[in-house]
């Protein structure tokens, strides 16, 4: 896990009341811009896929604040979630043979109980790979992120690579 993004220091921006609208982002914009001025943390999770080259899932996450969030905790540092159960998205051999590769980007909420909820496709590469990535992420379980030992809900932008193995 890396340190917070220094651009994410201000807490003065109005909070979203629902999931982000990725369609409103300018073309080419990073999906993480939906976090506005929140502190953004990054975590790499090594997830080898037996049919592809090893790749790290990249989770960029921030605290999902609500009206119930304690203001006293806002200045405290966030301890990141820890994956307890990881599920590999299937990379069908037919797509490997067709050389379909790239990165699926998803949005999800990591709940206080460590479950994953609200998974949405942000950017995809293939209908089947997109569905496999969504289904896999929904099955992940985390030790939730926390502030001062109290579990908090997080929103995450998850980058999932589908890379082809290098053949000699």
N, C-alpha and C positions, 0 to 999 in steps of 0.2 A: 504494500500500500504506500502511496506517496503522499506528500503534504498537500494541503488545500491549494487550489488555484488562487494566486494573489488577486486576480481580478474579481474574485467572488467574495470580497470582504463586506460590502455594504448590505445592510439588512433593511433599507428604507423602501425597497420596491414592493408594490402590492403583491400579495401571494395569489397564486392561481387557486381557483376553487374546484377545478376538475383536472382531468388528464390534459397534457399539453396538446396543442394543435400543430402537428408537424407539417401539415399542408401549407400553413401560413409562413413557414420559413423561406427565406430567399433561396433560389437555386444555388447549390454548392455549399450552403451553410452547414456547419457542424450541428448535429442534433443536440449536442450538449448546451447550445445557446438557450434552450428552453429553461435551463436552470437560472437564467438571468444573473443576479448578483449574489447568489448563494455560494457558500463554500462548496467546492467540488473536489471529491477525493477519487483516486484511481486505484484499482486493484487488478492485477493480472492473475488469471487462474489458468495454469497449464492443463490443457485438455487434449491429449493425443487422440486422434481418430485413427482407428486401425486401417482404414482405407485411404487415408490422406496423410499429408505431412503433418507433423506435430504443430499445433498452434495454440496460442494463448487467447483465452477469452479476455476481453478488456471490459471491466465494469467501471464506468464513471458514475458516481452516485452522490447524492446530496440528501440532506434531511427533508422529509416530506412533512411540512408543518401544517398544522390545522389550528382551529380555534382552541382546541384542548391542549396544545403544546404549552408547557410551562415557560414563561418568559425568563425565569431565573436560570434556566438551562441554556438559553440561547448563546451565551458567551463561552460555554464549555466546549472542549474539544470532543469530537465524535470518534468513537472507536468503531472501526469498520466491521461489516459482517464477515463471518467466516463460513465458507462452504462446508457443510457436513455431508451432504449427499449431492453428487454431481451426476447428471445424466447426459450421455453423449448423443448429439443429434445424428441420426443415421445419415450416412453419405452413400447413397446407393451406387453400386458398381457401375450401373448403366450411365449415371451422370459423370462418374470418374472417367469412364471410357469416352464419353462425349466431350470431356475436358471442360465441364461446367465448373467454374471456380469463382471465388470472390468472397465478399463479406456480407453477412446478414446483420442488420442492426435492429435491435428490439428495445422497447421501453417496457419497464416492469416496476412494480412496487414490491419491496421486501417488507413484509408485515412484522409486527412486534413478536409474533410467534415463530418467525423464521421462514414462513411459507412465502411463496411467490404468487402474486396476484396481478391482475390488470395488464397482462402481457399484450403488447401491441406491436405490429410490424411498423418499423420506421422506414427502412430501406431493405429491399430484397434482391435476390439474384435469380431465383428459380422457384416456381410455385411449390414444388415438392420440398426443396431445401428450406424454404421459408417456413412451411408447415412443420417440418421436422425440428427446426430450431425452436419454434414456439412451443411445441409439445415437450421438448427436452427441458427448456427453461422452466416451464410450469411445474416440473417434477423436482426441481432443485429444492434443497432445504438448507437453511443457514442458521448459525448462531447469530441472532440479530445484532445490528449495530446498536450502540448505547451511548448515552451521555450521562456521566457521573453514575454509571452502573444501572441506569434505567433504560430499558429497551425503547428504541424509537423506530418509527417507520421511515423507510428510505425509498427514494425513487432512483431508478438506475437506467442508464443508457448502456446496453450490452452489445459489444461488437463480437461477432462469432465468425471466425475465419473458416472457410472451406478452401483448402489449398491442395493442389495436386502433388502427389509424390514426385520427386525428381528421379527420372529413369536414366540409367547410364547410357 
